[in-house]
Amino acid sequence: MSVALFFISHEGIASNLLNIGEAIIQKQSSNLSWLEVPMDAPVSAMLQAAEDKLQQLDTANGVIFITDIYGSTPSNIAQQLAKKYQAHLISGVNLPMVIRLLNYRDSSEETLLQKALDGGRQCIQQDTFS
């Protein structure tokens, strides 16, 4: 089985990134889940919702938490879970990162982490046209 992926983001981000990523690679992924945190949601309720979703994943090969903004409420929830599960946490998710995570599902945890980080960083570019 693959490394479990768990996305925690503000509303509308995780679900849309995953839908677009799966459409681009034209393959549905397994052993992943997501939670979107509403702006006014109680943290304790969101933490419990995340725990409930995590119980449905196969974490035997590890779990990687992915979040949108470092230091935000979704990120803080992900940090608590990553500590509890002794897992990795990636913040600053973007579409190229998601595509890498979905394309390399059968890789080892370390390889998957590196591919995700490389994809996320390498696709941030700035061009100047004068």
N, C-alpha and C positions, 0 to 999 in steps of 0.2 A: 504494500500500500504506500501511497505517497505521503509526504509531509503534509500535515494539516495546515490550512491557511485560514486565518480568522481576521476579517476586516472590521474595524470599528471606526466609524466616521460620523460627521454631521449628516443631517438628513439629506437624502438624495445623492450622496456621493458614492458610497460603496456599491449600491445596487446598480447605478448607472455605469460606473466604471467596469464592473464585472459583466454586465450585459453587452456593453460595447466591445470589451476584450474578447468575450466568447464569440461574438459576431465576426470579429476580425480574424480570429484564428480558426473559425468555423468548427469549433469543437466545444462541447459542454464539459465542464470539469466536475470532479467529485472531490470529496473530503475537504470541502471548504464551506465557510459560512460567513455571514456578515451581520452586523448590528449597526443601525443608524440611530444616533442619539438626538432626540428633539431638544431644542434650546432650553425648555423649562422642565426637562425630565429629572426626577430625583435620581441621584447617582446610585443610591443603594438598589433601586429598582432596575436600573440599567445593568448594574454589576450582576444581579441575579439573573436577568435575561441572558446576559452573555454566558454565564455559567451553565444555564440550561442548554444553550446552543452548543457549547463546547462538549457537553456530555454526549452529543450525537456524532462527534467527530472521532476518527481513529487517530489518536495522538502517539501511538507506539513509536513512530519514526520521527517524532518531534512536532512542534507547532510553531508557526511564525505568525505573530500579530502584526497587522499593517494598519496604520492610522493616517489621517490626513494632516493635521497640524500639531506639531510638537508642543506640548504644554496646554493644549485645549482639554476640555472635559473628556471627549472620546480618547484622547491620548492618555490622560490620567487613568481612565478605566483600563485601557490596554496595558499600561505600566503595572498596575496592581495584579492583573492576570498573568502577565509575563513573569513577574517575580514569583508568583505562586506556582506556576508551571515550569519554572526555570527555562524559559523560552526566549526566543529572539523577538525584538520589536523593531520595526522599520517605520519611521515617520516621514511624512512628505510624499505620500503616494501620488503617482501620476500615471497616465495611460500607458506609456512605454514600460513602466515598471510592472504594471498589471499584465501586459502582454507577455513579458518575460516570465513572470510567475506562472502563467497559464501554459506557456510553451514548454517549460522545463519541469513539469509536474513530477516526472519520475526520477529527477536528480536527487542527489544527497542533499541534506539540509544545508551544508556549507556551500555547495555549488549553487543551489537555488538562491540562497542569500546573495551570493556574489553576482549572479546573473541579474537579479532584481535591482541591486544597487547600481551596477554598471549601466543597465538599461535606463534607469531613472536619471542618472547623472549625464550620460552621454547624449541624451536627447534634449537636454536643456542647452540651447544655442542662442546666440545673438548675432544677427546680421545687420549691417548698415548699408543702405542703398542710397547713394547720393545722386 
